[in-house]
Amino acid sequence: MSAPTETPLSTTPINALHIELGARMVPFAGYSMPVQYPAGLMAEHHHTRKAAGLFDVSHMGQLRLVGPDAPAAFETLIPVDVIDLPVGKQRYGLLLNDDGGIIDDLMFFNKGNNEIFVIVNGACKVGDIAHIQYRIGHRCEVIPMPEMALLALQGPQAVTALSRLAPGVEKLVFMTGGNFTVNTGTQEIDVFLTRSGYTGEDGFEISVHKDQAEALARALLAQPEVKPIGLGARNSLRLEAGLCLYGNDIDETTHPVEANLLWAMQKVRRAGGAREGGFPGATKYAAARSIHGG
């Protein structure tokens, strides 16, 4: 009997660049990902805190929810205010199962024209998209975006570096975004970006077509403030900032109240709000809230 074969790891669109830069690659969420570069985890951590670090987060899932009913439909899956999110703004959300456990945490953005842009965690993206499609696919279009890569530029000097290539990004405030053109000097690259991230620092998350991801990454790394940063420092940065990691700090057995994530649930969805309840596990939320407070 032949030995079972392992499923080959997927690679991100800038895998060759990671190897060129001397990254140590490890399996993560089904992908071969850089855990650190030659400078080492601590140096990468401190560089992000004082300057700007570039992270490849293309393993994460991107999708669009499109249609007049998309905001209301999506709101039935998460205990967060989607309907009232202004155009051009982003919000953190929690995808819940029927018992109120956390299937995944995610970010979503109101792009206007009846479109919600969603980013989910890489290890959960297949299940997340299937769940969303099953629950609300009859109310709006659920459109996965496997053709898109995702880069995160984080740190206090991220805006200085990026604004050289994409003037106007400096006008964005936290959790806002839009479409921009990045001028690399040799080509112009259209991107969608938000002023957000998961390191506790200022910064941006940049959605770009996979065919242009390497050119964008090289242009950013050519800026004097920017160095490549791996998964190791990404984890230490989010831990230092007190940010949850799905699968480690929260999972389907964890309720938002138990996870101390009531801050992510706007008043309109909580007890006494205009749209109280109406999300999976809402009755258990009320019971948990009475026990844990909040």
SULFEN-V586124 format. One line per field, one symbol per residue. phi: phi as a letter, one per 20 degrees, with the letter a starting at -180 (. if undefined). psi: psi as a letter, one per 20 degrees, with the letter a starting at -180 (. if undefined). Layout:
phi: ???
psi: ???
This chain:
phi: .fffeeffffcefdgffgfgenfeecfblndecfeadgfngfffgffffdcbcddecfffecbddcpgegffffffdcecfegeffgncdbeccedefenfefadbccceemllcdeccdfffdffffffffffecfedbfddfcffdecdddcpfdfffffffecgoffefdgmcarecdeeeodbdcecdccearccndfqbdcebggfdffffffffffffedcfcefffgffffffemefdfndecafedegffeldffedfgfdegnffcgmmcgmfffgfffffeeno
psi: pqqqqqpqqrqrikghggghjkqoqqppkjqoqphrrhhrgghgghghhidpqppokiiqpprpopqhjgghghhiiqlqoghjpqpjqqqpropqaijjqohqqrqqpoirllppppprqgiihghggggggghjiihrpooqmiiprpqpoqrhjghgghhhhmphhiiqrpkraaprppoihirppprpqqnaalijrqaqpopqqhijgghgghhgiiphipqqpahghhghghghikpqppighqaiipqhghjlkhhioqhhiapirhlpbjrpjhhhghghhhgir.
